[in-house]
Amino acid sequence: MPIRVSATLADPPQLQRQERTNRRGWNVTASNFAKETINPIRVVIEDMKLTPNPDKKMISLSIGDPTVSGHLKPCDEILNSVEKSLKSYKFNGYAPSTGHLEGREAVAKYSTRPGAPIEAKDVVLTSGCSHAIELAISVLANPGQTILVPRPGFPIYKTLAESMGINIKYYSLLPEKSWEVDLADLEHKISDNTAAIIVNNPSNPCGSVYTRRHLQSILEVAARNYVPIIADEIYEHFVFPGEEFYPIASLSLSVPILTCSGLTKRFLVPGWRMGWILIHDRNDVFGHSIRSGLQALCQRIMGTNTIIQGALPSILKDTPQNFFNDVIMSVKINASIAFSVLSEIPGLSPVMPSGAMYMMVGIDIHTFSGFKTDTEFVEKLVSEQSVMCLPGACFDYPNYVRLVLTVPESDLREACGRIAEFCKKYSKYSLMMDDNPMHSRSSTLTPIQEDLPYCENNNGVMESPEPIRV
């Protein structure tokens, strides 16, 4: 009699199903890719107890979206450009995966600098700058390789890389030098496994703007070690009066660079999701491989927002300079107010930004009672004063907080006043003064600060704690 080795179509359906699989019920879970996609900000915030004081208006200095308060808006020229694109009926269909030629030509013209020309073939349109960064990481690094990212820095670098099995190593920024790159630390972190260095200028969360000479020094490190650069320049031109923005690619003679930018911040339209990658490669180091790789990766989402692509030429050409100037001046005024007020608070050390939309503020935890970490500081600040900012833990940089400077000036002043009131309440110095009003500041600060892991330099700025230098 023949031996049965499997079920046949003549068998009952139940027997057929049992022999095809070992399933006995539903078991559907998220993929490993999804599980490995972790946003550090979400991890920190979701673990915090954030209940505002119901007696005080909530003031959020935590969201990096310049439009949330409603007082900063795109100008009429920007809106008219989109209306014209929409009503043309030319941009309702699919675009080429890297973007319509007209849009890429407009970005190329907008981004060309003396000595660093850009052509349409060097432009890839993306769904916002974060998508540009994802594509740049994806095309340069394989699973198991490493990219170098700044600390403190934008957390999405870690989110994107680690979800793809790509490792990250942090290189240090120096608050006592206006958040310049620690060049020795950067070079020390480079190995044969390093696929790219991410350079963010102007910086989120620091608000720093690098000088021409400092950018050249970064390029020298990359050139010596033959490591390409991913330049996150979403805050290009978003610099305060008296400062100057230099695209790092315009200074590079040999290092190949993928520059990531977009409309998001400078044009006040983060929700429109229009970004781009610029391929700078004077010596054809990337060759056909990287260009074709980017084109292939773009096909994963069938291109970016076509209506905004159609509006790009007009947006980039017709937006008046006074629109940009007004936005930057609003942020600069807020930065000056925050720095002036917070500098007078014992235990806080703000670092004056030079651009972007942010300020980092050091917290000398040992100066205060009632909390031991930056996250506890923020929790109590929210619960008592209804002021929200992001703790440094979100940027893997403890004992700091990040303030967003795009709120209305009146809200910023109110928030700083509340922070001052809050810090006075929990200051050990204030408590000692309450107990003995004859104490002077100089006689009380020394014993409080003598064992601190932070110290102040001659500019009153906290230097990096030792744990940051890894």
Secondary structure as UniProt FT lines:
FT   TURN            9..10
FT   HELIX           13..20
FT   HELIX           32..35
FT   HELIX           40..46
FT   TURN            54..55
FT   STRAND          59..60
FT   TURN            66..69
FT   HELIX           76..87
FT   TURN            88..89
FT   TURN            97..98
FT   HELIX           101..111
FT   TURN            114..115
FT   HELIX           120..122
FT   STRAND          123..126
FT   HELIX           128..140
FT   TURN            143..144
FT   STRAND          146..151
FT   HELIX           156..163
FT   TURN            164..165
FT   STRAND          167..174
FT   HELIX           175..177
FT   TURN            178..179
FT   STRAND          180..181
FT   HELIX           183..189
FT   TURN            192..193
FT   STRAND          194..200
FT   TURN            204..206
FT   HELIX           212..225
FT   STRAND          229..232
FT   TURN            234..237
FT   TURN            241..242
FT   HELIX           248..251
FT   STRAND          257..262
FT   TURN            264..268
FT   HELIX           270..272
FT   STRAND          275..280
FT   TURN            282..283
FT   HELIX           287..298
FT   TURN            299..302
FT   HELIX           306..318
FT   HELIX           321..343
FT   TURN            346..347
FT   STRAND          348..351
FT   TURN            356..357
FT   STRAND          358..363
FT   HELIX           365..367
FT   HELIX           374..385
FT   STRAND          387..388
FT   STRAND          390..391
FT   HELIX           392..395
FT   STRAND          400..404
FT   HELIX           409..426
FT   HELIX           428..435
FT   TURN            437..438
FT   HELIX           441..449
FT   TURN            450..451
FT   TURN            458..459
FT   HELIX           466..468
//
